[in-house]
């Protein structure tokens, strides 16, 4: 079996591929933070019905992935592949527990990098230090495995991140703290900057509270989607707002793709991206028929990466594979 691990904002998602069968489960990050490493490996064995010695390769994502530029053996990666755990996002310790559990288990594993200023994507995007975290590589690879080489993906959930692929390779991405808001997170506006300057909040506190929920009575994405299902005006307005900005972000990445001779199919991923109300509005704004990937696409794509690296792939969408293939192939 090949396993992919998506270090998501609210949960760690696991996908296992064996032949043509795909199995999935998720573990809330807070729950993972309270577990021993051996218990996490035991949970993987239990959910997938296997012994850890039957796992051929795991592909792991962790945090920003901004200290590495290639697929690396987990045994050789320092600081879990990140420059620092400080910065944008909520920290629970769950992702760290899962990463260390895999590393200490003896199971063959590869760490997926993020896209950042050190990565060989379009150099104009390097005006920003970071473009996207590693799980977006999994989402993109899952779309590629479905037969697409030119596309734009908007991953919309707690935050919104949009990225482009041309001729099968990553060309650039717009990170969550730059443009379109998500449910919880978003870019810092003028008032947020003023609040930071006078000490009302830190920059990270401002970021994780800059999503559309701040203008609603809802506390999480589930309440928001439930409210929309009941046609509550505040919920529908929040989803309208997300849809508008996501569409603008998709269009901006399509501008980038034109320099590569492509416009790209449009894919939507994430817990909000798979909501019909959101997809319909994005389709209308852009005059497209988007493809829905859903919230499991990152974990499944990471498992597909593990499968193909184990088969000898030396390149994943323009990212080098620095991994010794020691499985019996």
C-alpha positions in Angstrom: 0.0 0.0 0.0 1.0 3.6 -0.7 -0.1 6.3 1.8 -0.5 10.1 1.4 -0.8 12.4 4.4 -2.4 15.8 4.1 -1.5 18.2 6.9 -4.7 20.2 6.7 -5.8 23.3 8.6 -8.2 21.5 10.8 -7.4 17.8 10.4 -4.7 15.4 9.2 -6.1 13.3 6.3 -4.8 10.0 5.3 -5.3 8.2 2.0 -4.1 4.7 1.1 -3.9 3.3 -2.4 -3.6 -0.5 -3.1 -4.1 -1.5 -6.7 -7.2 0.5 -7.7 -8.7 0.7 -4.2 -8.5 4.0 -2.3 -9.2 4.2 1.5 -9.4 7.3 3.6 -9.7 8.6 7.1 -9.0 11.8 9.0 -7.7 12.7 12.4 -8.5 16.1 14.0 -5.2 17.9 14.6 -6.0 18.4 18.3 -6.6 14.7 18.7 -3.3 13.9 16.9 -1.4 16.3 19.2 -2.5 14.3 22.2 -1.4 10.9 20.8 1.8 8.9 21.1 3.6 8.2 17.9 3.0 4.5 18.2 -0.7 5.1 18.6 -0.7 7.1 15.4 1.0 4.3 13.5 -1.4 1.9 15.1 -4.4 4.0 13.9 -3.0 3.9 10.3 -2.7 0.1 10.6 -6.2 -0.2 12.0 -8.0 2.0 9.5 -6.2 0.5 6.4 -6.3 -3.0 7.7 -2.5 -3.6 7.2 0.7 -4.1 9.1 3.1 -1.2 8.9 5.6 -3.5 7.1 3.1 -3.8 4.2 3.4 0.0 3.6 5.7 0.5 0.6 6.0 4.3 0.8 4.4 7.2 2.6 4.3 10.8 1.1 4.1 13.3 4.0 3.2 17.0 3.9 4.1 19.3 6.8 3.4 22.9 7.5 4.9 25.3 4.9 7.6 23.0 3.5 9.7 26.1 2.8 13.2 24.7 3.7 13.2 22.1 0.9 12.8 22.3 -2.9 12.6 18.6 -3.8 10.9 15.4 -2.7 13.2 14.3 0.1 13.7 11.1 2.2 12.2 11.8 5.6 15.4 10.5 7.3 17.5 13.2 5.7 15.2 16.2 6.2 16.2 18.7 8.9 13.6 20.7 11.0 10.8 18.7 9.3 11.5 20.6 6.1 10.5 24.0 7.3 12.5 27.2 8.1 10.4 28.0 11.1 7.0 27.0 12.6 6.3 30.7 13.4 4.2 32.7 10.9 0.8 32.3 9.4 -1.6 29.7 10.7 -2.9 28.0 13.8 -0.6 25.7 15.7 -1.8 22.6 17.6 1.1 20.2 17.4 -0.9 17.5 15.6 1.1 17.7 12.4 4.4 17.5 14.3 3.2 14.4 16.1 2.2 12.7 12.8 5.5 13.7 11.0 7.6 12.4 13.9 5.5 9.2 14.2 6.2 8.4 10.5 9.9 9.3 10.8 10.4 7.1 13.9 8.4 4.2 12.6 10.9 2.9 10.1 8.3 3.0 7.3 9.8 4.4 4.0 8.7 7.9 3.6 9.3 11.0 1.5 8.6 14.6 2.4 6.9 16.9 -0.1 8.1 20.5 -0.4 6.0 23.6 -0.6 6.3 26.2 -3.4 8.3 29.2 -2.3 11.0 31.7 -3.4 13.6 28.9 -3.6 11.5 26.7 -5.9 12.0 26.8 -9.7 8.6 28.3 -10.5 8.0 31.5 -12.4 10.6 33.9 -10.9 8.1 36.8 -11.0 6.1 35.1 -8.3 9.1 35.3 -5.9 8.2 38.9 -5.0 6.5 36.9 -2.2 8.6 34.6 0.0 6.0 31.8 0.0 3.4 30.6 -2.5 1.8 27.5 -1.2 2.2 24.7 1.3 3.0 21.0 0.3 -0.5 19.6 0.3 -1.3 21.7 -2.8 1.3 19.6 -4.7 -0.8 16.6 -3.8 -4.0 18.3 -5.1 -2.2 19.2 -8.3 -0.8 15.7 -8.8 -4.3 14.2 -8.3 -5.6 16.5 -11.1 -2.7 15.5 -13.3 -3.4 11.8 -12.6 -6.9 12.5 -13.9 -5.4 13.4 -17.3 -4.8 17.1 -17.1 -1.6 19.0 -17.8 -2.8 22.6 -17.9 -5.0 23.8 -15.1 -5.8 26.2 -12.3 -6.9 25.0 -8.9 -8.6 27.1 -6.2 -8.4 25.2 -2.8 -11.1 26.9 -0.8 -11.7 26.1 2.9 -10.3 27.7 6.1 -8.2 29.7 3.7 -8.1 30.1 -0.1 -5.0 29.2 -2.1 -4.9 29.2 -5.9 -2.2 27.7 -8.1 -1.4 27.1 -11.8 0.1 24.2 -13.7 1.3 24.5 -17.3 2.5 21.5 -19.4 2.4 19.4 -16.3 4.6 21.6 -14.2 3.9 24.1 -11.4 4.3 27.7 -12.5 3.1 29.7 -9.6 0.6 30.2 -6.7 -1.1 32.8 -4.7 -0.9 32.1 -0.9 -3.6 32.5 1.6 -2.2 35.7 3.2 -2.0 37.6 -0.1 -5.4 37.8 -1.9 -8.7 35.9 -1.6 -10.1 35.2 1.9 -11.2 31.9 3.1 -13.6 31.0 5.9 -11.2 31.7 8.7 -8.0 33.2 7.2 -7.3 36.0 4.9 -5.0 38.9 3.9 -4.4 41.8 6.2 -6.3 45.0 5.3 -5.7 48.5 6.5 -7.6 48.1 9.8 -5.7 44.9 10.6 -2.3 46.7 10.0 -3.4 49.5 12.3 -4.5 47.0 15.0 -1.1 45.3 14.7 0.8 48.5 15.0 -1.0 49.5 18.2 -0.7 46.1 19.7 -4.3 45.0 19.6 -3.3 41.8 17.8 -0.3 40.0 16.4 0.0 39.6 12.6 -0.8 35.9 12.8 -3.9 36.6 15.0 -5.0 39.1 12.4 -4.4 36.6 9.6 -6.3 33.7 11.2 -9.3 36.0 11.9 -9.5 37.7 8.5 -11.8 35.3 6.7 -15.5 35.8 5.9 -16.7 34.4 9.3 -15.7 37.6 11.1 -18.8 39.3 9.6 -21.2 36.5 10.5 -22.6 34.8 13.6 -21.1 31.4 12.6 -18.0 29.9 14.3 -16.8 27.4 11.7 -17.2 26.2 8.1 -19.8 23.5 9.1 -22.1 26.1 10.7 -21.6 28.4 7.6 -22.6 25.7 5.2 -25.5 24.6 7.3 -26.7 28.2 7.4 -26.5 28.4 3.6 -28.5 25.2 3.3 -31.2 27.0 5.3 -30.9 30.0 3.0 -29.8 32.3 5.8 -28.8 35.6 4.3 -25.6 36.0 6.2 -24.3 32.6 5.2 -25.2 33.1 1.5 -23.5 36.5 1.6 -20.4 35.0 3.1 -20.3 32.3 0.4 -20.9 34.9 -2.3 -17.9 36.9 -1.0 -15.7 33.8 -1.1 -16.9 32.9 -4.6 -16.2 36.4 -5.9 -12.6 36.6 -4.6 -11.8 33.0 -5.5 -13.0 33.7 -9.1 -10.8 36.8 -9.3 -7.8 34.8 -8.0 -8.4 32.1 -10.5 -8.5 34.7 -13.3 -5.2 36.2 -12.1 -3.5 32.8 -12.3 -5.0 32.3 -15.8 -3.2 35.6 -16.7 0.1 33.9 -15.6 -0.7 30.8 -17.6 -1.1 32.8 -20.8 2.7 33.4 -20.8 3.0 29.6 -21.0 0.6 29.3 -23.9 -2.3 28.0 -21.7 -5.5 29.2 -20.1 -6.0 26.0 -18.1 -9.0 24.0 -16.9 -10.5 25.2 -13.6 -10.6 22.9 -10.6 -12.1 23.6 -7.2 -10.9 21.8 -4.1 -11.5 22.0 -0.3 -14.6 21.8 1.9 -16.0 25.1 0.5 -14.9 24.5 -3.1 -17.1 21.4 -3.3 -20.2 23.3 -2.2 -22.6 23.6 -5.2 -23.6 27.2 -4.3 -19.9 28.3 -4.5 -19.1 26.3 -7.6 -22.1 27.7 -9.5 -21.1 31.3 -8.8 -17.5 30.8 -9.7 -18.6 29.1 -13.0 -20.9 32.1 -13.7 -18.2 34.7 -12.9 -15.6 33.0 -15.2 -18.0 31.5 -17.8 -16.5 28.0 -17.2 -17.6 24.6 -16.0 -15.2 23.8 -13.2 -14.2 20.3 -12.0 -14.7 19.5 -8.4 -11.9 17.7 -6.6 -13.1 17.8 -3.0 -11.3 17.9 0.4 -9.7 14.5 0.0 -7.8 15.3 -3.2 -4.6 16.4 -1.4 -4.2 13.1 0.6 -5.1 11.0 -2.5 -2.7 12.9 -4.6 0.1 12.5 -2.1 -0.6 8.7 -2.1 -0.3 8.8 -5.9 3.0 10.6 -5.6 4.2 7.9 -3.2 3.1 5.2 -5.7 4.9 6.8 -8.6 8.1 7.6 -6.7 8.2 4.0 -5.6 7.9 3.1 -9.3 11.0 5.2 -10.1 9.7 8.7 -10.9 12.6 11.2 -10.7 10.4 14.3 -11.2 7.0 15.3 -9.8 5.5 18.3 -11.7 8.9 20.0 -12.1 10.1 19.1 -8.6 13.1 16.8 -8.3 12.9 13.5 -6.4 15.8 13.0 -4.1 14.9 9.7 -2.7 16.7 6.3 -2.8 14.4 3.6 -4.2 15.3 0.6 -2.1 12.0 -1.2 -2.3 12.0 -4.4 -4.3 10.8 -3.3 -7.7 
